[in-house]
Amino acid sequence: QVQLVESGGDLVQPGGSLRLSCAASGSIFGIYNMAWYRQAPEKQRELVAAITSGGSTNYADSVKGRFTISRDKAKKTVYLQMNSLKPEDTAVYYCNANRVDILGGKYEYWGQGTQVTVSS
């Protein structure tokens, strides 16, 4: 079992920056792949960025070059550094932890979300 708590969401002007944090507790954090998703009003939840337990990362095309995902295993925390924010980045951002065990069992956990609003 993994519990996830996001923080860092705020109202920011276009072109500004924010850093989201996701603190994990419970099971062994290091074996989980971590990801950030977002959901804007009346839109489907979409993957923003992901980082594997080994440290490999991938990003949605819309945020490449502007967002950076990272993790601190000692602190059991994953971060999303967001720069050059645009109004279209406005959404609730969710932290996700996932893994597949050697028997194919899938495990997935979600945080409660944190609101990011980009507006002048």
C-alpha positions in Angstrom: 0.0 0.0 0.0 1.2 3.5 -0.9 -0.2 6.8 0.2 0.4 9.9 -1.9 0.0 13.5 -0.9 0.6 16.3 -3.5 1.4 19.9 -2.7 2.6 23.0 -4.4 -0.4 23.9 -6.6 -1.1 27.6 -6.9 -2.3 30.5 -9.0 0.6 31.7 -11.2 0.9 34.1 -14.1 1.7 32.9 -17.6 5.4 32.5 -18.0 5.8 31.7 -14.3 7.1 28.6 -12.5 5.8 26.2 -9.9 7.2 23.0 -8.3 4.8 20.3 -7.3 5.7 17.7 -4.7 4.3 14.3 -4.1 5.2 12.7 -0.8 4.8 9.0 -0.5 4.4 6.8 2.5 3.7 3.2 3.2 5.3 0.5 1.0 8.7 0.5 -0.6 8.8 3.7 -2.6 11.9 2.9 -4.7 10.3 0.0 -6.6 7.5 2.1 -8.0 7.3 4.0 -11.2 6.0 7.5 -10.6 4.0 9.8 -12.8 2.2 13.1 -12.9 -1.2 13.3 -14.6 -3.5 16.3 -15.0 -7.1 16.8 -15.7 -8.6 20.1 -17.0 -12.3 20.8 -16.7 -14.4 18.7 -19.1 -11.3 16.9 -20.4 -9.9 13.5 -19.8 -7.0 12.9 -17.5 -3.7 12.9 -19.3 -0.2 11.8 -18.6 2.2 14.7 -18.1 5.5 13.1 -17.1 6.7 9.8 -15.8 9.9 8.5 -14.1 10.7 4.8 -13.7 12.2 3.2 -10.6 15.5 3.2 -12.5 15.2 6.9 -13.3 14.2 7.0 -17.0 11.8 9.8 -17.8 9.3 10.6 -20.5 7.0 13.6 -21.1 3.9 14.6 -23.0 4.8 16.6 -26.1 3.0 19.6 -24.8 5.3 20.0 -21.8 8.7 18.8 -23.2 11.4 21.4 -22.6 9.3 23.1 -19.9 8.6 20.5 -17.2 11.0 18.3 -15.4 10.1 15.2 -13.3 12.5 14.0 -10.6 12.5 11.8 -7.6 14.3 11.6 -4.3 14.2 8.1 -3.0 15.6 9.0 0.4 12.8 11.5 0.9 10.2 9.3 -0.8 9.2 12.3 -2.9 8.6 13.0 -6.6 8.7 16.5 -8.0 7.4 18.2 -11.1 9.2 21.4 -11.9 7.1 23.5 -14.2 8.5 26.4 -16.1 7.2 28.8 -18.7 3.6 28.0 -17.7 0.8 28.6 -20.1 -2.9 29.0 -19.5 -3.5 25.6 -21.1 -1.5 24.0 -18.2 -4.4 24.9 -15.9 -5.6 21.7 -14.4 -5.7 19.5 -11.3 -2.5 17.6 -11.1 -2.4 14.1 -9.7 0.5 12.0 -8.5 0.5 8.3 -9.5 2.5 5.4 -8.3 2.5 2.1 -10.2 4.3 -1.2 -10.6 3.9 -4.7 -11.9 5.2 -7.6 -9.8 7.0 -10.7 -11.1 3.6 -12.5 -11.3 2.1 -9.8 -13.4 0.1 -8.3 -10.6 -0.6 -4.6 -11.1 -0.5 -2.0 -8.4 -1.6 1.6 -8.8 -2.2 4.4 -6.4 -3.3 8.0 -6.8 -3.0 11.2 -4.7 -5.9 13.6 -4.1 -4.7 16.2 -6.6 -3.5 19.7 -6.4 -4.9 22.7 -8.4 -2.6 24.6 -10.8 -4.1 27.7 -12.3 -2.2 29.8 -14.9 -3.9 33.1 -15.4 -3.1 36.8 -15.5 
